[in-house]
Amino acid sequence: MAFSSPAFVFAFLPIVFLLHCVIRNQKCKNALLIAASLLFYSAGSLVHLPLLLAVAAVNFLAGLLFQRRALHKRLVLILTLLLNLGALVVFKYLDFFTDSVNSLFGLSIPLAGLALPIGISFFTFQGLSYTLDVYRDEESGTRSFWELLLYISFFPQLIAGPIVKYHDVAGQIRSRSASAQDMAEGCRRFIVGLSKKLLLADILAVAVDAVYAEGALGDARLSLIAGVCYAMQIYFDFSGYSDMAIGMGRMFGFHFLENFDHPYTASTIREFWRRWHISLSSWFREYLYIPLGGNRRGTARTCLNVMLVFFLTGLWHGASWTFVLWGIWHGVWSVLERVTPLNKLSGTVIGRIYTLILVVLGFMLFRADSIGQALSMIGSLFTGYGASLDATLLLREVMTWKVVAAAAVGLLLCTGLQRRLTVWATGKPPMQAAAYVSALALFALCLLRLASASFNPFIYFQF
């Protein structure tokens, strides 16, 4: 059940929200959200519901043992990490590793063919962050399984984040309130996210999918359009999901941290990752990069740590070598910015152009179904200057007025226009009222889009 589906927008969310408003007792509110979250997950992956519950139970028991200062604390931590990562490896990477071994050694080991549980990369990382935090500080945990289950399974951020740390929401799980302004702001934020998904990302996807299906036909124009449009598509798709998650959280009294901060205004790759998928970047920095030594053990070790983090970041995104190479691509440029004068581009116009080029090229690799397709698409950018009839016809087919309009609006929003308008409108009642009226207009457009377009799942659902 996607946030952008009619069943969610018109039935699930309104019913759960109204019940949450009516119920006064905090424990009953939490019970409602747990039941709703498990129902939400079951609607998309009922067979994997026991796995979600098992992840919550394993991390809760580990945290309980840490709080009781059990013996062999380190052994408990290792076993918990193995169980969490083991589930991730088996369900997400087993066939990928098997297929890689088969290709490398000419073997024919049968693939397991296990279905990928939706959201497994997100809820396992939340479970891991809880265990690691309680291992470091016993007082940061909970003795209530239901509180931890709500933290891990809360439906707004269950499937595709943002990745939330328990200590950031523990107090809100135990005691929270949502004012009328919180509900209104949360609803408006949800509509903004829904609009990003339906009115920008899904429309841009039409052009991207059509070009990638044909491999750009060796045409630089098509390759450029696909690359730029996909960079906007994935941004509006994922940031739209985060907006909806943050908005719904606020409607229920939760305040989640931001997950995006206009990443396409960055002037270095390192700055890009401080603005893109902030919760994942923070997770890897806090639980991997810093424990490995961070930048405290010399330049060589720092570069090695950076490359390892980006290798795992790419692998986290998917069981494919295209994702791994995408991570390595960002890692290489992050290292170069540390050891070469590239860091002097920070804050400059040239730096922004340089970063955008690298990010778009990286996303062309990210979107490709294979390394061969990625090389073909990227190669067309530099060699595809002899326009063929087929390429010209495809160009006319994909560049509809909807795609052109979505691309134009998307480019404006990517420059930080939305942030500047928000800052300008802050503290100005007429502008605040206009923002809500605009949100209603956007919602009306979203309803028209829902009625006329086919369902298109969020990109990050596959991770």
N, C-alpha and C positions, 0 to 999 in steps of 0.2 A: 504494500500500500504506500505509494509515493505521496509526498506532500502536495504534488501538483495534480493528483488524481481527483476526480469529482467525489469519489467515496470519502476521501480524507477531508476535503474542503467543506463539503456540505453535510456530512454525517458524523464522522469520527471526531474531528476536532471540536465542532460546536457542542456535541453531547458531552464529551469529557470536560470541556471548559465550563459549561453550565453546571454540571454536577460538582465540579471543584469549587465553584462560587457558592453553591448552596450548602455544601458540607462545611461545618464549622470546626469540628475536632481535627487537630493536626494529624494524628495517627490515621484517622479515617481518610483524610486527604491523601496521605502517602499511600495507603492501601489502594485507593482508587487509581492513583498514577501507576502503581506497580501492576495492577490488573490490566489497565489500559495499555501499558507498555508491552506486557507479555502478549496481549491480544494483537497489538500492532505488529510485533515481531512474528507471531504465529501466522498472520495473514500473508506474510511473504515467505516464511521459511519454517513452517510448523515442525518439520522433521528435525530441525536443528535447535529447537527450543531447549531440549535437555543439555546441549552443549553450552548455551548461554547460562543456564542455571548452574551447570558444573563449574564454569569459569568463576561465577560469583561465589560459589561455595568454597572452592579451593582457595581463593584469595582471602575470603573471610576467615577460614580456619587458620591460614598462615598468620594473618593479622592478629587473631585471637591468641595464638601461641606466643607471638612476639610480645603482646601486652602482658601476658602472664609470665614473661621472662623464662620461657621453657629452655631446657638444655638443648644443646646442638642447634642453636639459632641459625648459624650459617648453613647447616645441612638442610634445615627447613626452607630457607631462602632458595637454595640451589634446586631442591625438589619442586618448589612452586614455580620457579622460572622454567624448569624443564617441562612441567605440565602445561603451562601457558604457551610457551614457544613450541612445544611438541604438537599441541592442537593446531597451531597456526601452520606449522610445517606440513603436517599430515594432510590437512584439508586444502591448503593453498599451494604448496610447493612440491608435494610428493610426485605428481605426474610430470612437473617441470624438470625436476632433478632426474627422474627416471628416463625421460625423453632425451635429456642432455647426455646421460651416460650411454644410452643406446646409440645416439648419433656419433659420439666420440669413439666408442669402442666397437661399433658395428654389432651390437647385441640386439636382442628382441625381447627384453624384459617387458611383460604385460603392464599396461597402465592401470592404476586403481580405479580411475574414473569417478572419483568422489565429487559430489556436488559441492560447490563453494558456498559455505554459510554466509548470508549477507551480513555485512558489518563486522566480520570476524577480526579484521585488522584493527578496528576501532575499539571494540569492547575488550579484546585481549590486552591492548595497550593501556586501557583505563584500569583493568585489573592489575596489571603489572605495576603501574605507577602507585596504586594504593599499597601493594605489598612492599615495594621498595621504600615508600615514605614511612610506613609503620616500622619497617626494619631499622630505619635510621632514628625514628622517634616514636617510641611506644605509645606516647600520649596522643598521637595524631590519629589513631584508629578509632573504630567503633566496636561496641560489643553487641550491636543489633544487626543480625543478618538482613533484616528488612531494609534498614537504612542503606546498607551496602548494595543490596539488590536494586533499590531505586536509583542509586548513583550509577550503577553499571548499565541498567536497562532503560533509563528514562527515555521515552520515545523520541523527543525532539532531536537529540544528538546521538541516538543509538546506532544508526546505520552509517552515517558519514560525518560524525563529529559535530562541532569541534571536540577534540580530546580534552576532557575536563579532569582536573586533579581533585581528589576527594576533599583536601583541606580547603579548597576554594568554595565548596558548596556545602560542607558539613553543617555549618550553622543554619543554612537555608533549608536543609532537609529537616532539621529538628524544629525550626521555628521560622516562619516566613509570612509575609503578607504582600498582597498586590493591590495597590491603590488604583483608583479609576484612571489616573494618568499612566500608571504602569501598564494597565490593560490596553489603553488606547495606543500608547507608544509601541507596545508589543505587537498589537494588531497591525499598526501601520508598517512596522519593520517586516512583519510576515508578508504583507502585500508587496512591499518593495522587492523582497526576495523572490516571491512568486512571479512578479513581473520580469525580473532578470531572467528567470528560467524560461517562462513561456513566450515572452515578447522579444527576447534577444537571443539567448542561447539556443533554443529550439529552432528558431528561424535561421540562424547562422549555420546550424548543423546540416540543413538541407544542402547548402552549397558545399560544405566540407565533405559530406558523405558522397556527394555526386562526383567530386573531383578525385577523391581517394579511390573510389570504385573503379575509375578509369586510369588511375596512375598518372594524372595530369597530362597524359598524352605527349609528354616531352615538351610541354609549353610552359615558359617561364611565367606568363601571366596567370595561368591556372594554378601553378605551384605557389605563387606569391599570394593569390587570393585564398587558397586553402590554408596556407600557413598563418596568415594574419587573422583570418576568420576563426580558425581553430583556437588561436591564442585568446581571442575574445570569448569564444564559445565556452571553453573550459573555465575561464575566469568567472563569467556570469553564471554558469551552471553551478560551480562549486561555491562561489561567494553568495549566490542566491540561496543555496541550501543553508549556508551558515547564517544568513540573514533570517531565514525562516526559523531555524533552530533557536537563535538568540531571541527573536521576537516571541516565539511560543514560550520559551523559558520565562521571559519577563511577564507574560500573561499569567503564568502560574506562580510568580513570585521568585523566580530564580534569575540571577544576574550572571550570565556567562561572559567570559572575556572575548574580545574581538579576535577573529580568525584571519582577517585580511585588512590591509592598510594601503590601498591603492598601489599594488606592487609594480605596475607598469610605469610608475613615476620614479622608480629606483634608478640610480646612476652607476651601480656596480652589481655584480651577481650576489655578493655578500649582502648588500642592502636589500636586494630582491627577496632573499630568503628570510630577512627580518620582517618582510611585509606579506609574504605569500605563505598560506597555510601555517600561521603563526603557532598554533597549538602543536603541530607535528614537529616543527623546527625546535620549539622549546622542549618537547619531550626528548628528542635525540640529544640536544645539548645538555639537558639536566641528567639524563639517565645513561648516556653513553659517552659523549664527547668529554665532559668534565671528569667522570670516573677514569677515563683512559689517560687523563693528564692534561686535557685541554691544550692550552698554549704555554704551559708552565715548564715544559721539558725540552725546550730548544726548537728551532725552526723545522728541522727534519722530522722530529716526532709530531709536531703540530700538523705538518702537511700530511703525514701518514694518518693521523687521527681524522683529519678533514676528509681524506679520500675514503676511509672506512665508513664514516658516517654517511657520505653521499652514496656510496655503493649500496649500503643497507637501505637508505631512503628510496633509491630506485627500485630495489628488490621488494620493499614494503608495498610499493604501488602495484605490483603485479608480477605474476610468474611468467615472465617473458624477458628475453635478452634485450628487447627494445627499451624496456623500463630500466634495466640494469645500466645500459649504455647511456640512457638519459641522465641517470644519477651520476655516473662517472663524468659525463660532459660538464655538469654543473660543478662537480668536485674539482676537475682540472682547472677550470676558470677561477674558482674560489682560491685555489692554491696559487695560481699565477698572480692573482691580485695581492697576495701576501708577500710574494718574493720578487715582484717586478714593479716597475713604475706605473702599472695599470691602476694602482690604488689612488694615483693622483687625479684620476678621472672623476672621483667622487664629487658630486655636487655640480658637475658641469653638463652642458648641453650635449657635448660629445659623449660623455659618459652615459647619458640616457639613451642616446642612439645606439651606442655599442651594446648596452645591456639589452635593449629591445631586440636587436638583431640576434644576439646569442639565445635569448629566451624563445624567440619564435622558431629558430632553427632547432632548438632542443624540443619544443613541443611538436614539431613535424616528425621527429623521431618517436616521441611519446605516442602520437596518434597512429603511427603506422602499424600494420598487422605483422610486418616482418622487417628485418634489417634491410633486405633487398628492396622492399617498397620504399623504405625511408631514404635509402641512397638514391633511388630513382627520383623521388619527389624533390629532394634537396639538390640533386644534380641538375634537374630541370631549371632550377633558379639561375644557374650559371651558364647553361648551355642551350636552353630552349628558346632560341630567338627566331627560329624559322616557323612562323605560325602556319599550322595546317588547317584545312577546312574543318576536319573533325574537331580540332581544338577550339576553333572559332565558334562553331555551333554549340559546343558544350559551354563555352564562356557565356554565350547569349542565353542559354538555357538556365544556368545557375544564377546569373546576376539579375534576378527578378527585382521588382521595386521593393518588395518586402525585405529581401536580403540587403539591398543597397541602403534602405532606411535603417535597418537594424545595425548595419556596420557603421553608418554615420553616427547614430546615437551612441553606439558602443564606444567608438573612438573618443567622443566627447567625454563620456563618463570615465574612461580609462585615464584621462588626463588629470583627474581629481576634481572635476566640475562639481560632482555631487557633494564632496567634502566642503568645497568653498561656499556652495549655496547653503549648506547646513550651518556653517559657522556664521554666515551673513544673516540667516534667519533667526538665529538663537536670540531669545529675549525680545523678539518682535511679534506680539500677538497676531497681527494681521497675517504675517508670513507663516506663523504656526498654523493658523486656520486654513490658509491656502495649501499647506502641506497635506492636511487631512483631506481637503477637497480633491487634491491631485491624487491622493491614494485611492479614494473612491472611484475616480475616473480610471485609474490603472486597473483596479479590481474589475470594473465593468469590461475593460478590454480583455482581461484575463479570462473572464467568463465566456466571451465570444470565442477566444482562442481554444478554451476547453471544449466548447461545443463543436468546433469545426476541425480541430486537428487530432491526429492520432497520438496515442500515448508515447512519450519518449522518456525513458528512465534517466535519472541523474548519472553522470559519468562516474562519480566516485562510488556508486553502488557496487561496482565490480571489485572494489578493493576492500 
